[in-house]
């Protein structure tokens, strides 16, 4: 589906998948823990698990923002997509990139 994607050409698609799948996994875990919370005898354990889950979600986002970037100019592409595109369009915009949106045409092609 994303065969021509700039992220795939530069070998960064795996980073995006790690980032993108982290949110649903953490979300499901938090919901599961919330339902199981009624059976926990130690309320502190539940609080620690929820805080740890939130920490993992935030860490995944930070990892994605800091590591998905143009190899030539070091522009953070995921952050650029989230910040500059609408919330309905950022994913499609990022995945449909065929070249770096910041570099002038051929500058990044020699690194891909």
C-alpha positions as CSV (number, residue, x, y, z in Angstrom):
1,X,0.0,0.0,0.0
2,X,2.8,2.4,0.8
3,X,5.4,1.1,-1.6
4,X,6.4,4.5,-2.9
5,X,6.3,6.1,0.5
6,X,9.3,8.3,1.5
7,X,9.4,6.6,4.9
8,X,9.8,3.2,3.2
9,X,12.5,4.5,0.8
10,X,14.5,5.8,3.7
11,X,14.0,2.7,5.9
12,X,11.9,4.4,8.5
13,X,8.6,2.8,8.1
14,X,9.2,0.4,10.9
15,X,9.6,3.3,13.3
16,X,6.2,4.6,12.3
17,X,4.7,1.2,12.8
18,X,6.2,0.9,16.3
19,X,4.8,4.4,17.1
20,X,1.4,3.9,15.5
21,X,0.7,0.4,17.0
22,X,1.9,1.6,20.4
23,X,-1.2,3.7,21.0
24,X,-3.9,1.0,20.5
25,X,-1.9,-1.6,22.5
26,X,-1.5,0.9,25.5
27,X,-5.2,1.9,25.1
28,X,-6.5,-1.7,25.2
29,X,-4.2,-2.4,28.2
30,X,-5.6,0.6,30.1
31,X,-9.2,-0.4,29.4
32,X,-8.4,-3.9,30.5
33,X,-6.8,-2.6,33.7
34,X,-9.7,-0.3,34.3
35,X,-12.2,-3.2,34.1
36,X,-9.9,-5.4,36.2
37,X,-9.4,-2.6,38.7
38,X,-12.5,-3.6,40.6
39,X,-10.8,-6.9,41.5
40,X,-7.5,-5.4,42.5
41,X,-7.0,-5.4,46.3
42,X,-4.1,-3.0,46.1
43,X,-5.3,0.3,44.6
44,X,-1.7,1.6,44.4
45,X,-0.8,-1.3,42.0
46,X,-3.6,-0.2,39.6
47,X,-2.5,3.4,39.8
48,X,1.1,2.4,39.0
49,X,0.0,0.3,36.1
50,X,-2.1,3.1,34.6
51,X,0.7,5.6,35.1
52,X,3.2,3.2,33.5
53,X,0.8,2.7,30.5
54,X,0.5,6.4,30.0
55,X,4.3,6.8,30.2
56,X,4.6,4.1,27.5
57,X,2.2,6.0,25.3
58,X,3.9,9.3,25.7
59,X,7.3,7.7,25.2
60,X,6.1,6.1,21.9
61,X,4.9,9.4,20.6
62,X,8.2,11.1,21.6
63,X,10.2,8.3,20.0
64,X,8.2,8.7,16.8
65,X,8.5,12.4,16.7
66,X,12.3,12.4,17.4
67,X,13.3,9.6,15.1
68,X,11.2,9.9,11.9
69,X,13.0,12.5,10.0
70,X,14.7,13.4,6.7
71,X,18.2,11.8,6.7
72,X,19.7,14.8,4.9
73,X,18.3,17.8,6.7
74,X,17.1,16.2,9.9
75,X,13.6,17.7,9.6
76,X,11.2,15.8,11.9
77,X,8.6,14.6,9.4
78,X,6.1,13.1,11.9
79,X,6.1,16.3,13.9
80,X,5.7,18.4,10.7
81,X,2.7,16.2,9.7
82,X,1.0,16.4,13.0
83,X,1.6,20.1,13.4
84,X,0.9,21.4,9.9
85,X,-1.8,19.1,8.6
86,X,-5.3,18.8,9.8
87,X,-6.1,16.0,12.2
88,X,-8.0,14.1,9.5
89,X,-5.2,14.4,7.0
90,X,-1.8,14.1,8.7
91,X,-1.5,10.3,8.4
92,X,-2.4,10.2,4.7
93,X,-0.1,13.2,4.0
94,X,2.8,11.6,5.7
95,X,2.4,8.2,4.2
96,X,1.8,9.5,0.7
97,X,5.1,11.5,0.6
98,X,7.3,10.3,-2.2
99,X,10.1,12.7,-1.3
100,X,11.1,15.0,1.5
101,X,8.7,18.0,1.6
102,X,11.5,20.3,2.9
103,X,14.4,19.4,0.6
104,X,14.5,20.8,-2.9
105,X,13.7,17.9,-5.2
106,X,16.8,15.8,-5.6
107,X,18.7,16.6,-2.4
108,X,17.3,13.7,-0.5
109,X,17.2,11.2,-3.4
110,X,20.8,10.2,-3.0
111,X,20.2,9.2,0.6
112,X,17.1,7.1,-0.2
